[in-house]
Amino acid sequence: MAGRESGGKPRLIVILGPTAVGKTALSIELARALHTEILSGDSMLVYRGMDIGTAKPTREERQGVPHHLVDILPPDRTFNVTDFIALARPLILRLNERGRIPILAGGTGLYLQALLEGYRFNETEQHEMFRRRLYRLAECRGKDFVHALLARRDPEAAGRLHSHDVRRVIRALEVVHFGRESISREKQMDGHAGTLCYDALVIGLNRERQALYERINRRAELMFEHGLEKEVRALLETGVPRGSQAMKGIGYKETASLLAGEISREEALWQIQKATRHFAKRQLTWYRRMKYIHWYMVDEIPEDKLLPRVLKDVEGFFSLR
């Protein structure tokens, strides 16, 4: 289905939400209804051979719906927000030129917000590596942890910045680390915080907390039933280091410990479930800063009514008929 002209800004549909909420199923159903294509906004789906632990949609599920930014890297490579933006921007433009409204589906809040709000990053290798470590810390340890690092190095700057403003906190740490004169004066954002670079409908899916946690726990169980141990063993046997970025992902780190005899299967499962629940909580905390999200409480909508409701909202937003 071709969409309206957007007056300059590329059109984009975003489907985000905490892990295990149901983003994959809805994005594929919506893509089929709109005859469009999907871009993954998940930092782990880029890796080949990492299917079960990432809950990557199967080839059967993806049948007939082109997916981008999935299976594009070997698992020993690194991938960060600057890589994501560099790949996603031209894809979105290309699909718009073909009259399609792409669907960006994923849960990595930093990636989605950086793309939507037009973050700019200094591209020198030294600065990129420094930022990469800090953004990884923000994802894994939380925004407050990175803000605390700044408070130790520059209490005055930390006092001016909220811990949720990760981009500026990391910018301040860059200045402390490298010196202000070494930082590019290139504009860091297009417009102001919260101003979108796209003609975008940003759809957020959520569930009641206990229902979400039950889905998370069950999904971890299914990963083991579907062969997570075999998948991780194969990765290790092909030489993927345990210390690589990909192998530090939830599910892979714990299963590697299991295979090394460091923990039991029951302990590995429990650790994965706990880490995933905490991750979902951090995702929702991140999304609260994105005031432009249109939220849907999935467990309050009959299963067969969710797609029609979202499709109606998409058609209304983009004036499609």
N, C-alpha and C positions, 0 to 999 in steps of 0.2 A: 504494500500500500504506500503510495507516494504521499508525502506530507506537504504542508503549505510552505511557502517561502518565509524565512524567519527574520528578514530584515537585517541580515548581516551576520548574526551569530549562528554558528553551527547548531543544529538540533541534536538533542541527546536525551535518552531515557536512562536513569540510573536506578538500579534495584540494589539496595544495601540492607544490612541488618546483621544481628549477631550470628555467629556460627550455628548451624543446624536449625535455623529458623524456617528454611524452605525457599531460599532465594533461587536456587538452581532450577527447581521445578517450575516456579512461576516465570522465570526469565525465558526458559525454553518454550513454554506454552505461549507467552506473549510474543516471542519472536516469530513463532509459527503463525499466529493470528495476524501479525503485521508484515509478514514476509520480509523480515529484516535479519540482521546478524548480531552476534553477541561478542563483546570484548570482556575478557576476564579482568576484574580488578582485584584479584586474589594473588598475593605475593608468592604463594606456594604452587599454584597451578602452572607456572611457567616451566616447571621441571619435568623432564621426561623420566619415565620409570617410577614416578612417585604418584601413584594413583589411589591406592586404598587409604593411606594415611592422610591424604589431602581431601578425601571425599570428592575427587574429580569426577565430573559426569562421564559416564561410559560412552563408548562410541555409539552404542545403540541409542542412548538417550540423546546424543548430539545429532543423530541421523536427520539430515535435511536442514539443519540449522548451522551455518558456518560459525565456528568459534575462533576468535583471535586471542593471542597471548596465552595460549595453552600449549604445553609440550614444545617450547621453543628453545630450551636450554638444557645442557647436561647438568646433573645434580651436583657437580663439583664447582659450578660457577656461582658467582655472587649476582644478586639482582637487587636494585634499590629504587627509591622513588624517582630519581632522575632518569634511570633507565626506563621505568614505566611511562613517564610523561613523554619521553622522546619517541617511544613506540606508539603510544595511544593517540597523541594529537593528530598525526598524519592519517591514521586509520579512521578516526572520526570524520575528518575532512573528506577523505576519499569516499566514504559511505554516503555522506551528505550530497556529494557531487553526483552520486548515482541515484539520488532521490529517496534514500532510505534514512530512517531515524535509527541509529545504532542503539543497542541496549548495553550499558556498562553494568555488569553484575559482579558484586564482590563485597567483601567485608573489611578490607584493609583501609581503615579510616584515613590514615595519613595520605595514602595514594589518591583516594577519591577526593579529599578536600584540596590537596595540592593541585590536582588537575582542574577541578571545577572552579577554584578561585584564582588560578593562574599564577601559582608560585613560580618564581625564577630562582635558579640556583647557579652559583659560580661554578664553572666547569673545569677549573684547574684541578689536576689530579690530587694534589695535597689536600686542598679544601674539600674535594668530593669525598675522599677517604675519611676525613675528620667528621664531616656531616653524616656520612653513612653510619659510622659507629654510633653517633649520638641519636640518630633516628631509630637505629636498631635498639638502642637502650630504651628509647621512649616507647617503642612497641612492646618490648619484653618486660621492662621494669616499671613502666608507667611514666607519665608526664612529671609527677612530683619528684621522681628520682633525678631527672635531668635538671629540673629547676633547683634542686638541692646542690647539684654540682656547680651551678652558676652562683648560688648563694655563698659557697665556699671561696670562689675565685673573685667574684665581684658583687659583694652584698648590696651595694647601691643600685646596680642594674637589676639585680634580682628583686629588690624592693619595688621597682617600677613596673615589673612585668608579672602578669598572672601565669601560674604554672600551666594553664590550658593553652596559652599562646606559644606553642612549641616552636613554631617557625622563628619567632623573635628571640626566644630563649636560646635557641641554637645559634642564631645570628650573633647574639651577645657573647656566647662562648667562643665563637670564631674570632671575634674582635679581641677578646682576652688572649686567646691562644696565638693568633698570628699578628695582631696589631691592626689598628683601624686602617692604616695606609695601604695594607696589602689586600684589603677586601674590595672587590669590584664595586663600583658605584652604580652598576646596572640596576635598574628598577627591579625590586624583588616581587612585586605583585602588580597585576593589571587591575586598576581600580582600588577599592577599599575592601577590607575583610568582610566576607559574606556576599560580596558582589560576584556574580557568576560570569564566567567567560563564555558560557554556552546558553542557548535557549533550551534550558534543561528542566525536565520534570524529575525530581529526585524522590523516589518512592522508598520509604523505610518500612520493613516488616519487623514485627515484634510479637512476642507471645507472653502470656503470664509467666512469671519467673519459674515457678515449679514445673510447669509444662515444658518450658524450654530446657530446664536442667534434665528432665526425664528424657527428652529427645537426645540431648548431648550424651547422657550415660548410655543409652541404648545404641547410639551410633558408634561409640567406642567399642562396645561389645561386638557389634556387627563387623567392625574392622578386623578384629581378631578372627572371627568366624570366616571372613572372606580371604584371609591369608596375609595379614599385615606382617607377621613374623617372616614369612617367606619373602615378601617384598623387601624388607629391610636387610635380610641376609644376602639377597642378590645384590643389593646396592653396595654393601660392605665388601662382598667378594669381587666386585668389579673395581674396587679401589677407591670408592667414595670415602673420604676421611670422616671419622665421627665428629671432628671439630668443624666441618664445613657448615656454611650457613644453612643449607637445606636440611642437613642431618640434625640441626639444633631445633627443628620445627617440632611442635607438639605431636606426639605419637611416634616420631622417629627416634628422638633422643631416648625416650623411655624404653622403646623396643630394643634399641641397641644395647642398653644396659641389661635388659633381660637376656639377650643373646650372649652377652659377655659373662653371664652368671652372677651379675652384681645384685639383681633383684629377682623376685619370683614373678610368675605370670600374673598372679592376683595383684601384686604390688604395682606392676607395670600398668595394668588396667586401671587401678585406682588412681595412680598418678596422672594418667592421661585424662581421666574424667575430671579430676580436680583442676588440672591445668587448663582444660578447655572451658570449664565453668568460669574460672577467673578471667580467661581471655574474653569470653562473651561479655562479662561485666565491664571490662576495660573498653571493649568496642562500644557499648552503649554509652559509657561516660564520654568517649570521644565524640559520638554523634550528637550529644547535647549541644555542642558548640555550633552545629550546622543547622541554623534556625530555619533553613529553607526546605527541610525534609518534610514530606507529606506522609504521616504515619498511618499504618494499618495494623490493628491488633488482629492477627490472623486467627486466633482461637475464638474470636467473637464473630467471625464471618463463616457461614456454611462453606464447606470445601468447594462445592460446585458454584459458589457465588463469587469467589475471590477474583478469578480471571475476568468475568464479565464486568465486575465493578472497576477493576484496574483499567481494563480496556476502555470503558466508558470515560474514565478520568483522562486517559491518554488522548482519546479522540477530542474531548473538550478542550484540553490544554493546547493541543496543536491544531485545533479546528479541522480535524480529519473527518471525512465522511465518504 
